[in-house]
Amino acid sequence: MVVPAVYHESTERLLMIGKTLAHYEILAKIGQGGMGEVYRALDEKLGREVALKILPTDMAQDPERLRRFEREARAVAALKHPNIVTIYSVEECDGLHFLTMELVEGKALSQMLPKDGHPLNRLFDIAIPLVDAVSSAHANGVTHRDLKPDNIMIDADGRLRVLDFGLAKLQDRHDPGSSTLAMTIDAVTEEGKILGTTAYMSPEQAEGKVVDSRTDIFSLGTILYEMATGTRPFQGDTGMSVLGSILKDDPPAVTESNPSLPRHLGRIILRCLAKDPDRRYQTALDLRNELEELKKEIASGVHSERPAGSRVRTKGGSRLW
């Protein structure tokens, strides 16, 4: 028997646990993403557990936003990549609109970050499939716009998944004003709305400007920097001061925090973090290729660079490299 969801206009918008929505039995709340609350649910038709995300009420009540959401959700659902979470369907029941998705169990990257950053081999093992997944999304016209360690999961088998395309934008040359998948707003400026998570925004996001796929490359640079050093490149005591740092500050090279890292990795990361999108990698594919080449060079011994400050012994004693 289908039991309608209990609706409340309160902080806890939906009391869903133990209810059934269409043929999905709601088992537990597991999070809250860019476009609503996320639940573990049992698909009673197929006998499998899924993740179910309920959309915000204001989106469901706006026909134009809902139309654009459904179009863009279909584009995300069409993404086929082993490191991108799979969207199964967009559905509606009892006036509620929701997504059903692959249920990924594991730990978020944010929960697995060592204090001083990941060892170099581990960094490559995470970074390359991450950037490859983003490259695949871009190749299919989808910009994520909210890449951050909380949206990157490592499952029980060690496989990385990019989650929560809740702020994704479909790049459509015929409809440059295509909407976001979610309308959640961290802040509003006179220039426009800022969508995303403050610490991982690009400068153009921070200013509320129109963005393209290169905004994801800046976010990837922020994630890579944090993975390499254990700290974020842009600091501040408040959200506004972090935004100011993103717009004005040049972060120190990763080799200053971790001298054991190769200088070329620092160069790659700083290029991702260029304020001007034209000075970043122009595609995530280019970034992935750079990371792969550096990994191969280090593994083969071709890349024999010594970290800054190390000493090389000579006949006359030693010198700084």
Phi, psi and omega in degrees: 000136179276123178254118182301147176294145178272122184257137178225131173276076183209183179301317173274090188295323183230130172256095193254340189300129180086355179268170176237128179244113191057239178250028179248117176274122183280123185258319183193152172276132183240358177165183178218121184250197185294343182223037173131187183273146184244134182231149166279134182218155176258120173281104187289338178286317184259352178067036179226155176273143180224169169261137183234126182243122180272130182280154177299146183299321184295330177291316181296334182271355179251105186303321182291316178296321180293321178298314180293320177302313183295322178296316182287326176297323177297323178295317178294320180297335181282349180293127180238099181208138183295344181251017175239132179299143183268129171267126182272316186198160170245122188226169178218137178206133178054036179080000179257136178254137185208159174255145167248136186221163172303134176272116180253122179249132181166213180237142174290151178303327179297336180273353188242016185272114177295157183303321182255015180093167181281149169302155188302315181298319180293322178301314179297320182299329178271315189293318186294311176295328177298309182292325178297320178296317179295321177300318179297317178298315180298320180297337178258016173083014184248121174257129187288307177073002176215042177290129180195162183301332178292337181260016178236118185248141171252116186279182185297336179268004180086007181271135180278143174225136171269125184249175166052074172276035185295337177249015185296148179238130176273117179282111185233111183295339179273348182216072184299343179265019183305141190281171173276159174290339178222153182245023176289141186232124175282324183199162179231133175245173178294335181283329182162191184270140177259118180247133178132193179249123193312308189295341185245012180285153168277162177303321181291327172295316183299332180266002178072024182272167173295137182239161172231194187297341181291344174295325177294327180294321175298315179298320176298321177299319178296318179294315179298319178300314181293322177295326184280329189241341186086358180230157178276150182287337183238123189243160176177157181278339180226167177302320182292322179290328174295317177300318178299321179294318178300321184282330190243328192269146170256119183290153175295154178299148181298334180290342175289324178277326182224088184298345180284348181283147178291143181302325183292331174295317176301321178297317180300314183294316181294329175294322176300328187266015176299136180297319181276120180305331181292343182261357174276176165301137184277342174221152175293334177297318177299319179295315179300316181298320178299315180296318179296317180296318179296319178299316180295318180298318180293317181295325183275348182086359177296321180272094186257019183300136176264146179297153179302137177092351179283159184249141176247125183280133177237179180298327182272008181128241180215159177218159175286138177285000000 
